């Protein structure tokens, strides 16, 4: 078989015969200076309907031409390397605006490319890393940009949290600024610390992603400070309360069961008129919203989260152990979770959905992130579920794609080169076997897609980053092998340690 493929490749070089799907695996990580993607149904990303079929001409990783697919066209005769996607839908590469690069979970090593392959296999060509092992992530950022590893493009934000005012805070942020960081993630700060950190970031022209908590500040402070994006949603309904939230006397915010239980009551206490004022101010000042709807979904439907079908083949034992209810693991708070808690969270989501629609309808920018690695959310799969939740919130599929591409690129400051399928833009593309505008489920691998009556569809087949195509079935096979080896090693360790 290998000899036959080599022979075909030699013939292609000699006689300029276009490469086809028959040798698709040879295209995996195929770094060609010039090539042609043919017969693509294109979704540009800006909210307009699909178009095509088109041929997309890629030169040095950038889209050089886009033209209607015509057999034996001048472009097809000129370009030697051609990948025929045979009428597949092609979307801009997805941008994950809330990612965490992780190398272990629950004390179990979880080496790359496990996480990187899952992200790419889910169509994610770019991530915004919002806290990780900073030096390791910065090194992988460089290696990814050079195509020395197979991984998404990375924008790495340095994590600054806690209350470190005065010279201590400035010193910490100056030290981080010396590294090749792309921005700051601020978390768990009082108002004075947040204002100082925001002023420092603004002075040095660095964007800020803010994970607001239950603190003496709200989204009003983000509006005043010019925050780039609010992560999750704390701080937004808080800004629309009459006084403070109605916490019970026994509430302990450090107890995550308490924290998440009463977070499920927060949206219901926000005053609608005040909430609209907050959302209008955010939209006017350009404070984007990265809701990460998926990361809280277990709170409204724990059974669904625990039994996710992709866990069978793709869940690393480190994540499996971390996800189990445990007071020592952030987000693993489901000790004593009740049907009443789920009911409150279901109502919470409906108000949250309404707020997102209002925000978007009044000029606000919504982006897409997953926060995978916590609360039963697996990297990449959580992101694809996030798209479905944006649709459930009331957004048209074309708007959902825009959140994941155009809007996210804009918030990254990359709106002139990422997020669209246009001439002059980086060739970040997602090739889908099916029509995702009709059914986002087809983005999932075919073997775990719910039965819809058409088993010929399903699955992203190619994710193309910087003009380099990556074969999704090949990457998913390797992830399955990584998981099999890790489960075997973990089982051996379990017996040896006698736990």
Buried (B, 14 or more C-beta within 10 A) or exposed (E): EEEEEEEBBEEBEEEEEBBBEEBBEBBBEBEBEBBBBBBBBBBBBBEEEBBBBBBBBBBEBBBBBBBEBEEEBEBBEEBBBBBBBBEBBBBBBBBBBBBBBBBEBBEBEBEBBBBBBBBBBBBBBBBBBBBBBBEEBBBBBEBBEEBEBBBBBBBBBBBBBEBBBEEEBBEBBEEBBEEEBBBBBBBBBBEBBBBBBBEBBBEEEBBBBBBBBBBEBBBBBBBBBBBBBBBBBBBBBBBBBEEEBEEEEEBEEEEBBBBBBBBBBBBEBBBEEBBBBBBBBBBEEBBBBBBBBBBBBBBBEBEEBEEBBBBEBBBBBBBBBBBEEBEEBEBBBBEEBEEEBBEBBEBBBEBBBBBBBBBBEEEBBBBBBBBBBBBBBBBBBBBBBBBBBBBEBEBEBBBBBBBBBBBBBBBBBBBEBBBBBBEEBBBBBBBBBBBBBEBBBBBBBBEBBEEEEEEEBBBBBBBBBBBBBBBBBBBBBBBEEBBEEBBEEBEEEEEEEEE
